[in-house]
């Protein structure tokens, strides 16, 4: 019984990692937002433009306590200067947009190095 449970958990973790590996992810600072697209500047100044559609989902990217805070977000939180992580499909359409609401210059921001290079 124990062996079966461990094997099942191992398979589930492996499948989850394969699913995550299949979708490209972009981390950076939003430099432009249009009605149907977002432009993100990542490390080394690489700029990526991704399309937004009705299936794009938005959540708050929580990087510090309190962990239990509400993680709901919408497209209105996607503003210039915000740090984001965007998972997209092969056609550069954003599927999951994580938006960090902390100031990009703070220690809590995952994009503090990118924001400093943009100034």
C-alpha positions as CSV (number, residue, x, y, z in Angstrom):
1,X,0.0,0.0,0.0
2,X,2.8,2.5,1.0
3,X,4.8,1.7,-2.2
4,X,1.7,2.3,-4.4
5,X,1.1,5.7,-2.7
6,X,4.7,6.8,-3.1
7,X,4.7,5.7,-6.7
8,X,1.5,7.5,-7.5
9,X,2.8,10.7,-5.8
10,X,6.0,10.4,-7.8
11,X,4.2,10.1,-11.1
12,X,1.9,13.0,-10.3
13,X,5.0,15.2,-9.5
14,X,6.7,14.1,-12.7
15,X,3.5,14.9,-14.8
16,X,3.2,18.3,-13.1
17,X,6.8,19.2,-13.9
18,X,6.3,18.1,-17.5
19,X,3.2,20.2,-17.9
20,X,5.0,23.2,-16.5
21,X,8.0,22.7,-18.7
22,X,5.7,22.7,-21.8
23,X,4.5,26.3,-21.4
24,X,7.0,29.1,-21.9
25,X,7.2,31.6,-19.0
26,X,8.3,35.2,-19.1
27,X,9.3,37.2,-16.0
28,X,9.8,41.0,-16.4
29,X,8.5,44.5,-16.0
30,X,5.5,45.7,-18.0
31,X,6.6,48.4,-20.4
32,X,3.4,48.7,-22.5
33,X,-0.2,47.6,-22.2
34,X,-2.6,47.7,-25.1
35,X,-6.2,46.4,-25.3
36,X,-5.1,43.0,-26.5
37,X,-1.4,42.8,-25.8
38,X,1.2,43.4,-23.1
39,X,4.9,44.1,-23.6
40,X,7.4,42.9,-21.0
41,X,11.0,43.7,-20.6
42,X,13.0,40.9,-19.0
43,X,16.6,40.5,-17.9
44,X,19.3,41.7,-20.4
45,X,16.8,44.1,-22.0
46,X,15.0,41.4,-23.9
47,X,11.5,42.6,-24.8
48,X,8.6,40.2,-25.4
49,X,5.1,41.0,-26.6
50,X,2.3,38.7,-25.6
51,X,-1.4,38.7,-26.7
52,X,-4.2,38.7,-24.2
53,X,-7.6,37.1,-24.9
54,X,-10.7,36.1,-23.0
55,X,-9.0,32.9,-21.7
56,X,-6.1,34.8,-20.1
57,X,-6.3,34.5,-16.3
58,X,-4.9,37.1,-13.8
59,X,-3.8,36.4,-10.3
60,X,-1.7,38.3,-7.7
61,X,1.9,37.1,-7.4
62,X,2.3,36.9,-3.7
63,X,6.0,36.9,-2.6
64,X,5.8,37.5,1.1
65,X,3.6,37.2,4.1
66,X,0.7,37.2,4.8
67,X,0.4,34.2,2.5
68,X,-3.3,33.9,3.1
69,X,-4.1,37.2,1.4
70,X,-6.6,37.3,-1.5
71,X,-4.8,36.4,-4.7
72,X,-7.5,37.6,-7.1
73,X,-6.6,40.1,-9.7
74,X,-7.9,41.3,-13.0
75,X,-6.7,43.0,-16.2
76,X,-6.9,46.5,-14.5
77,X,-3.9,45.6,-12.3
78,X,-1.7,45.1,-15.3
79,X,-0.1,48.5,-15.5
80,X,3.2,49.9,-16.7
81,X,6.0,49.3,-14.2
82,X,4.5,46.2,-12.6
83,X,6.5,43.0,-12.2
84,X,4.8,40.0,-13.9
85,X,5.3,36.4,-14.7
86,X,3.4,35.2,-17.7
87,X,2.8,31.6,-18.8
88,X,2.0,31.5,-22.4
89,X,1.1,29.0,-25.1
90,X,3.1,28.4,-28.4
91,X,1.2,31.2,-30.1
92,X,2.5,33.8,-27.6
93,X,-1.0,34.1,-26.0
94,X,-0.9,34.7,-22.3
95,X,-2.7,32.0,-20.3
96,X,-1.8,32.8,-16.7
97,X,-0.6,36.3,-15.7
98,X,0.9,36.6,-12.2
99,X,1.0,40.3,-11.2
100,X,3.2,41.5,-8.3
101,X,1.7,44.5,-6.7
102,X,4.8,45.5,-4.7
103,X,6.8,48.5,-5.8
104,X,9.5,47.2,-8.3
105,X,12.3,48.9,-6.2
106,X,11.5,47.0,-3.0
107,X,13.2,43.8,-1.7
108,X,9.9,42.0,-2.2
109,X,9.8,42.5,-6.0
110,X,11.1,39.6,-8.1
111,X,12.0,42.2,-10.8
112,X,14.0,44.6,-8.7
113,X,17.2,44.0,-10.8
114,X,15.3,44.4,-14.1
115,X,13.6,47.6,-12.8
116,X,17.0,49.0,-11.8
117,X,18.4,48.4,-15.3
118,X,15.4,50.2,-16.9
119,X,16.0,53.4,-15.0
